[in-house]
Amino acid sequence: MLYTFAKLDTAQLTAIQQLEHEEGLKILALTAVDTQPDLIDAGRLARLQALEKTLGHCLIAVR
């Protein structure tokens, strides 16, 4: 299972910010993405990893 940032409405964001303030926390709101990683060969994996290094981000091949 993969996760991405949740799309929050104003009330949800306010509730999270209030809890952060009250508890001194940093909170991330995430939502599950129903997907499966793709199985790729070594050559494609190497290209993916090279692009990850260039961009500075984690890249995941999915079906």
N, C-alpha and C positions, 0 to 999 in steps of 0.2 A: 504494500500500500504506500502511495506517495501522498504528500501533503503540499498545499499551496496556501498563500495568505487568504484568509476569509474576507468576503465582501460584507462589510458591516454597515448597518444603518446608523444614523446619528445617535439614537438611544443606546444601541449596543456599544458603540465606540465610547460614549460618555460613561457608561457603566464600567467598562474596562479601565478607562483613564482614572476614574474615581478609586477603584480598587488599587491601581498602581500607586496613586498618591497616598492613600491611606496605609498601605502595607509596605511602601518603599520598594516595590517590585517593578521589573520590566516584563511585560506580558506580550506574547505573540498569540494572535488568534489565527488558527489554522483550520483548514477543512480538507477532508480526505478526497483524493482523486482516484476514481476507480480505473486503474490501468495496470498493465503488466509490463515489466521490462522485456525488451527484445533481446534475443540471443544473437550476438553478432560475432563474426570471425575476427581473428587477430588483427588483420589489416584494417578493418573498419574500426576496431577498438582503438588501434594506435592513432588513427586520424581523429577520432572523437577525443581522445586524451590530449592530443596536440592542440586541438581547438580549445579544450578546457583550460589548458595552460595559458594560451594566448589571451583568452577572455577573462580568466580569473574567476570562472564560475563552474559549478558542478553541472555537467550535462548528462542526461540519461536517455538512452534510446528506448522508445516504448512501442508497443504494438498498437 
